[in-house]
Amino acid sequence: MTELSKIRNFSIIAHIDHGKSTLADRLIQRTGGLTEREMQQQVLDNMDIERERGITIKAQTVRLEWKGCTLNLMDTPGHVDFAYEVSRSLAACEGALLVVDAAQGVEAQTLANVYQSIEHDHEIVPVINKIDLPAADTDKVKAEIEDIIGLDASNAVLTSAKSGIGIEEVLDAIVDRIPPPTGDRDAPLKAMLVDSWYDPYLGVVILVRVMEGTLKKGQQIKFMQAGTTHLVDRVGCFRPKLTQLEELGAGEIGFITAQIKEVAQTAVGDTITDARKPADKALPGFKEVQSVVFCGLFPVDANDFEKLRDSIGKLRLNDASFTFEMETSAALGFGFRCGFLGLLHLEIIQERLTREYDLDLITTAPSVVYHIELTHGAGHVELHNPADMPEPNKVETIAEPWIKAVIYVPDEYLGPILKLCQDRRGIQQNLTYVAGRAQVTYELPLNEVVFDFYDRLKSITRGYASFDYEQIGYREGDLVKMNILVNNEPVDALSMIVHRSQAEARGRHMCERLKDLIPRHMFKVPIQAAIGGKVIARETIAALRKDVTAKCYGGDITRKRKLLEKQKEGKKRMREYGNVSIPQEAFIAALRMGDDS
Ligand SMILES: Nc1nc2c(ncn2[C@@H]2O[C@H](COP(=O)(O)OP(=O)(O)OP(=O)(O)O)[C@@H](O)[C@H]2O)c(=O)[nH]1
C-alpha cells in the first residue's frame, strides 16, 4: 500500500479533441509506464478494448509513479449522457487537470464538467494544450478561463501533448498542487464502485476507490445497495498493464474481480463493504440510473429477430444502463423497445448493432417518457411508447420532461441559434457575451431536442457551437398523439407525441417527406396525418403508369437488367404495409425536420 501522503488521484477534464487522450498517453510514457514501442501497441490495445466495451462511455484508470508519488489518472467520459458516470469518477478524485485547446478556448461541455469538479471541491490545474499551433493564443485562453470559469489561470501549465512539451511540468503540478486523499485504513471497509466492465478472461472487472479501510484478496465483500456478497479473487491496478496486488488501502484506486458474471449486478455508485465487518452507513450520492430516451428497434428482415435478441443481450452484458423489452408493432413485427441515457447512447448502441452484429435495423422515432394523469382519478401512466397513448378522452393531463440547455457559440451564429431554440418551444433564460462568443441558456422540452436538434445545431453553426444540458423536471403541456396513415391505415411506428401548436406543421412536413420517400404503386396512395379522427394534413402519391425499364428504350440489355436488380435490392429493404411498401429509410428520414422546422 502506498502511504496516503504520497498518493494523488486526479482526472482530466477536456472538451472533445482538445487533447485529453494525447496528454494521458504522454503522462504514461514519461513516467515510464511503457516504452515507445509498447506505447504504440498500447494505443492499439486500448482501441480494441474501447470497441469491446464501448469505452467512449466508460471511465478507465492508470497508475503512474512520479518522484516517489503514486498518481492515479482516472479518465472520464466527456458527454452529458454519461453525467452520472462522470460524477462518480470525479467523486473518486481530489483534483483535476482542465485541458483547454490553446486555439479553441473554453467550450460548453468543458464547463459542465468543470462545475461538477468544483462541486466536488477539487483542486483544478489548468493546462493549456496545443501551444505549438500557429493559432494558439494562450493569453486569450487564460483570460477565458478566468472570466468564464472563475479559476486563477496565472499558473496554468502550457503544453503541447503532441510534441511532448510541458509534460514534466504537468506531473510536477499534480504532485505539488493536488492534495493527497484522506481515510482511515483500520476502519470498516467502504469502497466506491466507480465503474465495471465485462472481460472475457476475468469476468466482470470492478474499478474501485477505497474510502475507508482496506480491500484484500480473499475477502468476503458486500454490495450495500444490491445486498449481494462476493468473494474477492483478484485485487490490482493498471500501470497501464494489469498488475496484481495483495490489497488496496483507503485513498487508493484499483480494480477487483469476484467471479461476477454480469455488469448488471454491479451498479455504479454502490458502496462495497466487508461482509463480516460491514460499515454502518453507505457512501452518499448513490443514484439508480434511469433511461431518458426510448425507441423501438426492429429487424428489417423478420428472420433476424432471434439474432437481434442475442445481440442486444450481449451488449447489455457490458452496459447495464441500457434497457430493453420485447415490443410488437403492426407495421414492423417483432422487435424491442429500448431505453437509453440519452441520444448519444442511443446512437452508440444502434451503431454497434449495425456494425458489429451486422444487423439491418429500423429505428422508430426516439421518444421521451411522458407522465399522464388519467381522468376520474383512474391513475397515473408513464408513457414510453407513443403507440400506447390512451384515448384522448381518458387523459386528464400530460406532462413532459424539460431540460436546461447551455449553448456556447461564436457571435455570428447567434441569430440562427435563437431562432432554432424559439422554434423548438424554448424559453430563453440568459444571454451573455465573453470574448466574442455568446453563452445562451434556454429551457427546452426534451422531446424537441431528441430527434435532430444536435444535427441542426451543428449544421447552422458549421460545428462551432457546443451544447450541454441537464434535466429540470416535468411540466404539463398541450400534447397530442399524431398518427400517420398510409393508404388509410395507421403506421404505428410513425406515430408521435407533439405539441398541439406544432402538430399541423409537423404533420404536413411528414406527409410531404413520405410522399417523396414511398415509391409509386399501381394505385393511388393517400398519406395523412391525423389527431384522433381529424385529418390535419394530406398528400397523395399518384399511381404508377410506366414500367421502370421503359426509359431504357429497349437498347442496352445489361442496363435494363441492372435496373431490375436494383429494384429487387430495394424491395428487400421495404416493409409491406397492407398493400403498400415503405422503404426502411422512410421511417427515420420522415422524422427529420430539415430547414423548415
Ligand atoms: N497541434 C497539436 N495537436 C494536438 C495536441 N494534442 C493533441 N492534438 C491533436 O488533437 C486531436 C485530438 O486529440 P485527442 O487526444 O484525441 O483529444 P481528446 O480530447 O482525447 O478527444 P476525444 O478522445 O475525442 O475526447 C488529435 O488529432 C491530436 O493529435 C497538441 O499539443 N498540438
The ligand as a Gaussian input file, in Angstrom:
#p B3LYP/6-31G(d) Opt

LIG

0 1
 N       -1.086000      20.508000     -32.752000
 C       -1.409000      19.778000     -31.684000
 N       -2.323000      18.827000     -31.807000
 C       -2.642000      18.090000     -30.715000
 C       -2.016000      18.313000     -29.456000
 N       -2.558000      17.450000     -28.574000
 C       -3.464000      16.704000     -29.250000
 N       -3.504000      17.094000     -30.543000
 C       -4.340000      16.554000     -31.618000
 O       -5.688000      16.881000     -31.347000
 C       -6.562000      15.814000     -31.757000
 C       -7.408000      15.377000     -30.578000
 O       -6.586000      14.828000     -29.584000
 P       -7.091000      13.712000     -28.584000
 O       -6.020000      13.487000     -27.607000
 O       -7.639000      12.543000     -29.335000
 O       -8.292000      14.530000     -27.928000
 P       -9.350000      14.062000     -26.891000
 O       -9.708000      15.259000     -26.113000
 O       -8.867000      12.862000     -26.169000
 O      -10.510000      13.694000     -27.847000
 P      -11.595000      12.600000     -27.622000
 O      -10.866000      11.315000     -27.364000
 O      -12.321000      12.592000     -28.941000
 O      -12.377000      13.105000     -26.473000
 C       -5.646000      14.705000     -32.272000
 O       -5.619000      14.805000     -33.673000
 C       -4.290000      15.033000     -31.666000
 O       -3.227000      14.585000     -32.473000
 C       -1.032000      19.351000     -29.367000
 O       -0.427000      19.615000     -28.332000
 N       -0.781000      20.036000     -30.503000

